[in-house]
Amino acid sequence: MPSSFWRLLKRVHGDEKGAVSLETILIIGAIALPILIFLLKVGWPRVKNYFDQGLTDLESERQNAIQ
């Protein structure tokens, strides 16, 4: 049993299929993560304010429509 485990471990460790894909995903993640963090820190408050203002305008127009 232990020898078959070691053979399996060597075979899995020696198999490099998918290594390029994994490296590409890691590089894309390393580039995208700081951009995403920046957008959430800087952009999200602006987007939130835009939608909050739109809701406020919509509510005020609703009040005008009711009267």
Secondary structure, 3 states (H helix, E strand, C coil): CHHHHHHHHHHHHHCCCCHHHHHHHHHHHHHHHHHHHHHHHHHHHHHHHHHHHHHHHHHHHHHHHHC
